[in-house]
Amino acid sequence: MKKFFPFVLVAMLMLPLSVKADWVKEVTTKAEFTSALNAFENVPGCVDKIIVKGDESTVINLGNYTMASNIVGGKLIVTSEQTDINKVPQIQLGFNFTDTGDDPKFSMEWSNLGLQYRSGATASSGQIFYSNIKKCAFDSIIIRNCDINNIARCLYRTVPDTAETGERLTYPINYFEMSGCKIHNICTQSGNSWGVIYFGQCTREIVINNNIWYDIPYAKALIYYGYIDSTGEDPSVSFCNNTVIWGSGDLQNKKPVFDASTFLGDLSFYTVNNNIFMSPEGGEYIQNEYNDSAIVMRATGGLHEFNNNIMRGFQPYEAGITDGLDIAESNTMTLEEAGLAWTDFYNPDQGDFRMLKAHPLYTLADGEPIGSTLMYVDEFPVECKVNITVDGPAYAGYTITPNKPKYYKDDVITIKATAHNNYYRMLATFDGWSDGETEPERQITLTEDIDLTAKFTEVAKVLTFFDFTGTGIGSRMSSYDADVYYGMENADDTYKGTVYEMMCDTTNQSLGMASYEYISSISDIATRQFETRSGKFAEDDASEQMNIISRRTPWQIKDGVDTLDINNYDGWQRDHAIFKFSTKGAKGLNFSCYVGTDNNASKYQQLYYSLDGENWTFLTETELEAWYWSELAADLPTECEGKDSVFIKVIGDPTRGSVRINGEKGETVQTEEEYMKQEGFEYVANVLVSYTELDAPVGGMKGDADEDGSVTVSDITTIASYILGNNPQPFNMKNADVDGDDAITVSDITGTAGIILGN
C-alpha cells in the first residue's frame, strides 16, 4: 500500500522540539497564572513560557481573561510537565484577544494541558479562544497534546474587524496547528451550530494531524470558515491520521469535517490521508441520533490528495461540487475492507477509543497507523472499581479527583471526605476511613478494587444551613434552598429554609413573598435577582474564603431622588436578604450569618425578625470592616419557636456611616456623600439556624412508623404488624409509606431497612 507523506508533515518534523524561553514562570493558582499572563513582554522575538504545575487532579479556573491591547510580537508558551494526555492539569478559561494588528508577528502555543471553557459545556454559549471584531493577525497558533472538552461552542473563533465600507478585513494566521489532541464534549448546545475551529480570517498553513474527535453533537463542521470574503489565499492544509467519530447531530443539512466553501483559493493544497471517519449508528456511542449525511470536504477549488481513509456514514465530497476539483483519490475503504469493527475499540460506548497495536490498522498504511496514534496501546488497561460510602449525616460526603466514569490500574486518585465544614463552621467531625486512615484527604494509586467508608459524627444542631456551595460563579437567582437542613436524610423538607431575592422595601408587600419587587418608579432600575460569587475574599487564604450572595443596591435607590440631602434622610430603599424557615417543634433558636464587603457598604449591618413577613422587629447589629468578615448573630425570642414560618431580614443601615474601599486591604474612607452616590455591595455568607431542643413534627421522618423520633428495627416490626392487620399504636401512615406509593406493603419494610443500613 502506498504511503503518503505530505510536505506539511515534513515541515512539522523540521520544527524545533524546544524553544529557549526568555523567562519561565511556574504557576499553581489562578492569581499566579493571571500574573504570569500579564507579564508577557509583547516584544518581537521574545519567548515567554508559563508552566502549569500539577496533574489531572489540578484544576485552575482562570475565568474570562483578556490579553493586553496592541500585541506587537513575541511568543507565549503555556504548557505543563505532564506528557501523558490522561494526566495533564485542567485549565478552565475564556481567552479573549485584543488587537494584534495586521502584521502577523505574535505567536502562542498551548500544550500538555486540559482545556475547558470557564463555564463548562452547559453554558448557553462560549468559546476558549476568541477574537471579536478585532485586528488579529498571528504568526502561529499551536495546540499540542491537549485534552479539549467541556465547551458550549468553539475551541477557536475569530470575528474580524470591518472597514469603513462594512467589508470584513483580512488578518492572516501564518501557521495553525492542532496535533495529538483529544477533542470531545464540545459544541454541545443545539442552538449554537458553530465550527469547533471557526476561522474568520485567512490561513496560510493548517496542520490538523493525529487527533481524536468525538462527542461533538452540534457542530456545523470541525473546521469552518466564515465572515470573510474570498481571501485569495492558497494555503496548504493537512488533515491526516485523525480518528473522527462524528455525524450530523441535529440532522441539519450535510455537515463537512472541513468546510472551506469559497473562502480559500483555487491553488490551495489539501492532504487528507490515513484518517478514520465514522458516523455512529444506532446503539453505538452517540449523544444524539446521527444520520449518514456527513461529508469530509466542502471546497470549491484546490488540489486534493485523498488517500487511505476509512469511512462509514461519510462521503468524501458533497455531491455536485467535485467538478473542476483536482482530486488524487485512491483506496478509500469501508470498515469491513479495513477489518475494523466497533467492538475493536476498548470501550467506545463510554468514549474510550483505545485499540491494541496488534490490530492490522496499526500498520495498514505501508507500515504506519491509520487514525490517531492516541488510539493505539500495547494492552488494554485493567479496570479498578472505586466504591465509597458514607457513615454519618446526609450532608456528609466525599469527592474523587479526577472524576471519571471508570478507573484503571495505576490511576492516581485523590479522595476527600467533606461535611460542609469550613473555617467558620463545624457541622460534623470526620472520624476516619474504614481502613484506619485518619486524614480526610488522601491520594491512592489504584492496584485493585477499593471499598471504603468515610465516617462522620454530627456536631452542630442544624435546623437549616446555607453555605451556597451550589450557587455557581456569578449566577443570578430569585431564591435558593438551604444546602443542609434537619431531616434531609429522610426526604422531609420541613426545615428546608429558603433565601429570597434581594428586594427594596415597598408599601405593597405581600405575605406570599413572590410579589416583593424592586422600586418601580425609577425607570433605569430593572427588577434584579440576587447575585452569587465564589470564594470571597480571594486575597485570603483559600480556607478562609466563602461563597456569598451579594446585596447590590443601586445608588439611585439609596438616594431615592436625583438630589442628595444627607441631612434629611427619610427612609431610602435598601437591598436586603430575607430568609424563611420553619421552627416546628424547635426551641433555643439562634440565627447566625457572616457579612462583609470588598467594595462599599453600610457600616452597620442589622438583623430583623418577623412572623408574618410584614411587621419587623430589630434583633441586633454588627459593624463592618472592609475585607473582613463580621458575624451577625442573635438568639431568637421564644415567640419564634414552634412556627410554620419565621422570617429573618439581613439589611444595612445607610444613615450611620459607610465603609468605602480605597485601595489596599483594610483601607476605608467613611464618606457618606461618596457612599450614597455609589452602588452598595454587601455580602452574606455561611447562614446557620440552630436549635437546642427539637421534637420532630409528625410526618417528619420517613421510616419512623412508631413516631419515636428515629428509624430502627422497631419500625420494621411496626410496619409488619400493620400489614398483618394488627393495628399497632402509635402508627404514622405517612412515615411508614417509605416508597411513596400510598400503600403499606413489604416494599416499605425493605425501604425502612435500607434507611437503617444507610442505603
Salt bridges, closest charged atoms under 4 A:
GLU26 OE2 - LYS53 NZ 3.94
GLU81 OE1 - LYS53 NZ 2.71
ASP103 OD2 - LYS105 NZ 3.38
GLU109 OE1 - LYS75 NZ 3.41
ASP147 OD1 - HIS184 NE2 2.69
ASP161 OD2 - LYS135 NZ 2.87
GLU177 OE2 - ARG144 NE 2.71
GLU233 OE1 - ARG204 NE 3.55
ASP250 OD1 - LYS255 NZ 2.79
ASP259 OD2 - ARG298 NH1 2.97
GLU281 OE1 - ARG312 NH1 3.74
GLU284 OE1 - ARG312 NH2 2.50
GLU318 OE1 - ARG298 NE 2.81
ASP344 OD2 - HIS359 NE2 3.04
ASP352 OD2 - ARG354 NH2 2.70
GLU368 OE2 - LYS3 NZ 3.33
ASP378 OD1 - LYS357 NZ 3.45
GLU383 OE2 - LYS385 NZ 3.85
GLU383 OE1 - LYS406 NZ 3.82
ASP411 OD2 - LYS404 NZ 3.15
ASP435 OD2 - ARG442 NH2 2.84
ASP467 OD2 - HIS420 ND1 2.69
ASP493 OD2 - LYS496 NZ 3.78
ASP505 OD1 - HIS576 NE2 3.59
ASP505 OD1 - LYS649 NZ 3.79
GLU531 OE1 - ARG476 NH2 3.20
GLU531 OE1 - ARG533 NH2 3.45
GLU531 OE2 - ARG552 NH1 3.40
ASP540 OD1 - LYS665 NZ 2.47
ASP559 OD2 - LYS677 NZ 3.29
ASP598 OD2 - LYS536 NZ 3.06
GLU621 OE1 - ARG656 NH1 2.79
GLU623 OE2 - LYS603 NZ 3.28
GLU631 OE2 - ARG425 NH1 3.94
ASP644 OD1 - LYS584 NZ 3.80
ASP653 OD2 - ARG656 NH1 3.48
GLU674 OE1 - ARG660 NH1 3.90
GLU679 OE2 - ARG528 NH1 3.72
GLU679 OE1 - ARG552 NH2 3.04
GLU682 OE1 - ARG551 NH1 3.38
GLU682 OE1 - ARG574 NH2 2.74
